Amino acid sequence: MKYALICGAILVTSVLLGSNARAATAFPQKEITIIVPYSTGGESDMTARKIAEIAGKLQIFSQPIVVVNMPSANTRDALRHVAGSKPDGHTLLLHHTAFLGTYFLGTVPYSYKDFAMIGQSLITPNCLIARADAPWKNGTELLAAAAQSDRPIVAGTSSVGGYGHTIFEFFMNATKSRDKFKIIFFGSTPETSTALLGGKIDIRIQPTGGAMNAIKAGDSKILILLTEKGMPQFPGVETLGSLGITNIHIQRQGLWAPKDTPPAVLDQLGAALEKIVNSPEFQEFAAGKAMIAEFIPRDQWLKYYQADEKVYDQIAADIKKAAKK
């Protein structure tokens, strides 16, 4: 009888411990927040909201996903907020390759290494666009005009160290035209667009999704895709690859979590993101905005960022060198 009571006590204790352990590791326990370090209406904001929307439709989590925009301080406030959040998977960051540019240029003190990768959601190509009445038809004509002009051609982008900035630096280096252009920075993509249409700048660096909207509005045209290959949404548009330029870094966007988030939670979030990205709705969303939906798990995604570090290190060195002249 005594033996039976002891065994019964052990069994009850084991059941309770097992139940408590499952409760402690259950995820999510509350709503999941995706922090976007950019303004509403941009590619990052729309992507985060589409992820949240599809997650709800597919009932991937027992809790809702909400999106919060923190566009201040050149992404610094958003990164600080997520980095300092509890590493339990309930506060996430949607960000992209700008991590590398802002860190190597020293404009933001956070590296992608300060966060835990979850996975890639999108590849967002960029391009150079001009007003519809600009005299250049493509990048080749733009470069030829820049070479002959007695003043620099003025390009606009949203922030120092952002992907638009660094890919344009790459463009100038690759085409040996650094002294033929001048860059002006604005607080946001809408401000850059207004500056272009108002004649304050000659061209702007723009993700292809936003460029597509500008083209549909009839006020702008794409001169060149800052990619190696063309895109079906822009048939016949010149690319950097068509100019013989290779090893072009691209903007890779995805989700991140605070650094010490448990691997089991990261795996669960990664599996959810994969399901969302591969859904017909997300694929259609991306194609409609001239973006490429491609899920990449965190281990593989990390390798792309590690390889791009060398590219950004060189770009940062070139920018600092030019600034001293």
C-alpha positions in Angstrom: 0.0 0.0 0.0 2.8 2.4 0.9 4.6 1.6 -2.3 1.4 2.3 -4.3 1.0 5.6 -2.6 4.6 6.6 -3.4 4.2 5.6 -7.0 0.9 7.4 -7.2 2.5 10.6 -5.8 5.4 10.3 -8.3 2.9 9.9 -11.2 0.8 12.9 -10.2 4.0 15.0 -9.7 5.2 14.0 -13.2 1.9 14.8 -14.8 1.8 18.2 -13.1 5.5 19.0 -14.0 4.8 18.0 -17.6 1.7 20.2 -17.8 3.6 23.1 -16.3 6.5 22.6 -18.7 4.1 22.6 -21.7 2.4 25.7 -20.4 5.8 27.5 -19.9 6.8 26.7 -23.5 3.5 27.4 -25.1 3.8 30.0 -27.9 2.3 32.5 -28.4 0.9 33.4 -25.0 -0.2 36.9 -26.1 -0.5 38.9 -29.3 2.7 39.1 -31.5 3.9 42.5 -32.5 5.9 43.2 -35.6 7.8 46.5 -35.4 8.5 48.2 -38.7 11.2 50.9 -38.6 9.6 52.8 -41.5 6.5 54.9 -42.1 3.1 53.5 -43.1 2.5 52.9 -46.8 6.0 51.8 -47.7 7.0 48.3 -48.9 8.1 47.2 -45.4 4.9 48.4 -43.8 2.7 46.7 -46.5 4.6 43.5 -46.2 4.3 43.3 -42.4 0.6 43.9 -42.7 0.2 41.3 -45.3 2.1 38.8 -43.2 -0.2 39.6 -40.2 -3.3 39.4 -42.4 -2.4 36.0 -43.9 -1.4 34.6 -40.5 -4.9 35.5 -39.3 -6.7 34.0 -42.3 -4.7 30.7 -42.0 -5.1 30.7 -38.2 -1.4 30.0 -37.9 -1.3 31.3 -34.3 -3.8 31.3 -31.5 -3.1 35.0 -31.0 -3.3 37.9 -33.5 -0.3 39.7 -35.1 -0.3 43.5 -34.9 2.0 45.9 -36.8 3.5 49.0 -35.2 5.5 51.6 -37.2 8.5 53.3 -35.5 10.0 55.4 -38.3 12.0 57.8 -36.2 15.8 58.2 -35.8 16.8 56.4 -39.1 15.5 53.0 -37.8 17.4 53.4 -34.5 14.4 53.7 -32.2 12.8 50.6 -33.7 16.0 48.6 -33.4 16.5 49.7 -29.9 13.0 48.8 -28.9 13.2 45.2 -30.3 16.7 44.6 -29.1 15.6 45.5 -25.6 12.3 43.5 -25.7 11.8 40.2 -23.8 13.3 37.4 -26.0 10.1 35.3 -26.0 9.0 35.7 -29.6 6.2 38.2 -29.0 8.1 41.2 -30.3 9.5 40.9 -33.8 11.3 43.2 -36.3 10.7 43.4 -40.0 13.8 44.7 -41.6 16.2 44.2 -44.5 19.7 44.7 -45.8 19.8 48.3 -44.6 21.1 46.6 -41.4 24.5 46.3 -43.1 24.7 49.8 -44.6 23.7 51.7 -41.5 26.0 49.7 -39.3 29.1 49.9 -41.5 28.6 53.6 -42.0 28.2 54.1 -38.3 24.8 55.8 -38.6 23.0 53.2 -36.5 24.8 51.3 -33.7 23.0 48.0 -34.3 24.1 45.1 -36.5 22.1 42.2 -37.7 24.2 40.2 -35.2 22.4 41.9 -32.4 19.2 40.1 -33.3 18.1 36.5 -33.9 17.2 35.7 -37.5 13.8 34.1 -38.2 13.8 33.9 -42.0 13.6 35.8 -45.3 10.2 36.9 -46.7 11.1 39.0 -49.8 13.7 40.2 -52.2 13.1 43.8 -53.0 14.9 45.0 -56.2 15.6 48.7 -56.6 15.9 50.9 -59.7 16.6 54.4 -60.8 13.6 56.4 -61.9 13.2 59.8 -63.4 10.4 62.1 -64.3 8.4 61.0 -67.4 9.7 64.0 -69.3 13.4 63.4 -68.5 15.6 63.3 -71.6 17.1 59.9 -70.8 15.5 56.6 -71.9 17.8 54.3 -69.9 20.8 54.1 -67.6 23.2 54.2 -70.5 21.9 57.5 -71.7 21.9 58.8 -68.1 25.6 57.9 -67.7 26.5 59.5 -71.1 24.7 62.7 -70.2 26.3 62.7 -66.7 29.8 62.4 -68.4 29.1 65.4 -70.6 27.3 67.6 -68.0 29.0 70.6 -66.4 27.1 69.9 -63.2 26.4 66.7 -61.2 23.2 64.9 -61.7 21.3 65.0 -58.4 19.9 61.7 -57.0 17.6 61.4 -54.1 17.1 58.7 -51.5 15.5 58.4 -48.1 18.4 57.9 -45.6 22.1 57.7 -45.1 23.2 54.0 -45.0 19.9 52.7 -46.3 19.8 50.3 -49.1 18.9 53.0 -51.6 22.0 54.8 -50.6 24.4 51.9 -50.7 23.1 50.4 -53.9 23.6 53.8 -55.6 27.1 54.0 -54.2 27.6 50.6 -55.8 26.2 51.9 -59.0 28.6 54.9 -59.1 31.6 52.7 -58.3 30.7 50.0 -60.8 30.2 52.6 -63.6 33.1 54.8 -62.6 30.9 57.8 -62.3 31.2 58.8 -58.7 32.2 62.4 -59.5 29.2 62.8 -61.9 26.4 62.5 -59.3 25.4 64.2 -56.1 23.2 62.5 -53.5 20.5 64.3 -51.4 18.9 62.5 -48.5 15.2 62.9 -47.5 13.3 61.6 -44.5 11.1 59.2 -46.4 10.2 57.8 -49.8 7.2 60.2 -50.3 9.4 63.2 -49.6 11.9 61.9 -52.2 9.1 61.4 -54.7 7.8 64.9 -54.1 11.3 66.3 -54.7 11.6 64.5 -58.0 8.3 65.6 -59.3 9.1 69.1 -58.1 12.3 69.3 -60.0 14.6 69.5 -56.9 16.4 66.3 -57.9 17.0 64.6 -61.3 16.6 60.9 -60.4 15.7 58.9 -57.3 16.6 55.4 -56.1 13.4 53.5 -55.5 12.3 49.9 -54.7 10.6 48.5 -57.8 7.2 48.2 -56.0 7.0 52.0 -55.5 8.4 52.6 -59.0 5.6 50.5 -60.4 3.0 52.8 -58.8 4.8 55.9 -60.1 4.8 54.5 -63.6 1.1 53.7 -63.4 0.5 57.3 -62.3 2.2 58.4 -65.5 4.6 60.8 -63.9 7.8 58.7 -63.8 9.8 56.2 -65.8 12.4 53.5 -64.9 15.8 54.1 -66.4 17.6 51.0 -65.1 17.0 48.1 -62.7 19.8 47.8 -60.2 19.8 44.0 -60.7 21.7 41.5 -62.7 18.6 40.1 -64.4 15.4 41.7 -65.7 11.9 41.4 -64.3 8.7 40.3 -66.1 6.9 43.4 -64.6 9.4 45.6 -66.6 10.0 44.1 -70.0 12.8 45.7 -71.9 14.1 47.8 -69.1 17.9 47.9 -68.9 19.7 46.2 -66.0 23.1 46.5 -64.3 23.7 43.0 -65.6 23.2 44.2 -69.2 26.0 46.7 -68.6 28.3 43.8 -67.6 28.1 44.5 -63.9 28.0 41.5 -61.6 28.2 40.6 -57.8 25.3 43.0 -57.2 24.0 42.9 -53.6 20.3 42.9 -53.3 17.8 43.9 -50.6 16.7 40.9 -48.5 13.8 41.5 -46.2 12.5 39.3 -43.4 11.8 38.8 -39.7 14.0 39.1 -36.7 13.6 38.6 -33.0 15.6 39.7 -29.9 18.9 38.0 -29.7 18.3 35.4 -27.0 15.0 34.2 -28.3 14.9 30.4 -27.7 15.6 28.3 -30.9 12.3 26.4 -30.5 10.4 29.7 -30.7 12.5 30.8 -33.7 11.7 27.5 -35.4 8.0 27.9 -34.8 8.1 31.5 -36.2 10.2 30.4 -39.1 7.8 27.6 -40.0 4.9 30.1 -39.8 6.7 32.6 -42.0 7.5 29.9 -44.6 3.8 28.9 -44.7 2.8 32.6 -45.2 5.4 33.3 -47.9 4.6 30.2 -49.9 0.8 31.0 -49.8 -0.8 32.0 -53.1 -2.0 35.2 -51.5 1.5 36.3 -50.5 3.1 35.3 -53.8 0.4 37.3 -55.6 1.0 40.3 -53.3 4.7 40.3 -54.0 4.4 39.9 -57.7 1.8 42.7 -57.9 4.3 45.0 -56.2 7.3 43.9 -58.3 8.9 42.1 -55.4 10.1 38.5 -55.2 8.5 36.3 -52.5 11.1 33.7 -51.4 11.4 32.2 -48.0 14.9 31.3 -46.8 15.4 29.7 -43.4 17.6 31.5 -40.9 20.7 29.3 -41.2 20.9 29.9 -45.0 19.8 33.5 -44.7 22.7 34.2 -42.4 25.1 33.1 -45.1 23.8 35.7 -47.5 24.3 38.4 -44.8 27.8 37.2 -44.0 28.8 37.3 -47.7 27.3 40.8 -48.1 29.3 42.1 -45.2 32.4 42.3 -47.4 30.5 44.2 -50.0 29.2 46.8 -47.5 32.5 47.1 -45.8 34.0 48.2 -49.2 31.1 50.5 -49.9 31.5 52.2 -46.5 35.2 52.6 -47.1 34.5 54.2 -50.5 32.0 56.6 -49.0 34.3 57.7 -46.2 37.1 58.1 -48.7 35.0 60.3 -51.0 33.9 62.4 -48.0 37.5 63.4 -47.2 38.1 64.8 -50.7 
